[in-house]
């Protein structure tokens, strides 16, 4: 299995902007559809591109491209992120 790229200390790419105020700090979950159903894992949005969100997590979660570990970030499609009304992760 491939390991996910760790981009904890990097400069934003061209076209990538910091999250706007309406997405930053809001409680979110990243959704993954599997044969066993839909799995939702808590995450936090730390960046945004035109089609993807950059997320970070506080616990290990399995994504289609590998395991995302705490302290690392990954780009996921905007359609995979859902904003919830639960309290935010800190």
N, C-alpha and C positions, 0 to 999 in steps of 0.2 A: 504494500500500500504506500502511495506517495504521501509525504508529509506536506502540510500546508506551509506556505511561505510566511515567514514572520516579518511583518512590516511595522514594528513598534516605533522605530525612530527613522522616519523617512520624510522627504519633502513631498508635497502634493504633486501629482502629475498634472500635465496640461489638461484643462477641462474639468478638473476635480476641484470642488470648492468645499469649504467647511460647511457643516450642516447649518441650515438656517434655524432660526430660533424656534420655528414651529415643530421641527423634528428633534432638535437637541434637548435631551433631558426628559423626553416623553417616554413612558414605559412601552417597551416593544417586545415582540417575540419573533423569532425566525421560524418559519414553517417549512416542514419537509414532508412530502407525500410519499408513503411507502406502501407496500402490499398489505401491511398490517393496519394501515390507517394514517391519519395525519399526526405528525409529531411537532409540538410547539415548544421551543426552548427559549428562556428569557435571554435577552441581549440588550445592548445599548448601541445606538447609532453614533458614530464618531466622525463620519465624513460622508460625502455624497458626490457622485458623478451624475451625468445626465440620465443614465439608465440603471445605476446600481447604488446601493448603500454600503459603506464600510462599517462593519460591526465588530464589537468586542464582547466577550463573555466572561463570566465569573466562574464557570465550571466547564469541564470538557463536554463538547457536543460533537456529534458525528454529522458531517456534511457530505454531500456527494463526492467532493474532491478530497476528503480526508478528515482527520480529527482537528477541530479548532480548540486550542488549549487557552487557559486564562493568560492574559497579558499579550496575546497575539491578536491580529485583526485579519479580516477577510472581506473581500468584495462579494456581495450576494445580489441577485436581481431584486429590484424594488418590489416585484410581485411576491417575493418570498418573505417580506417583512410586513408585520401587522402591528399597528399601534393599538394598545389596550388602555383600559381605564384603571388598571391596577397600579399600586405604588411603584415608582421607578427603582431601578437597581442603583445602589451607591457603592 
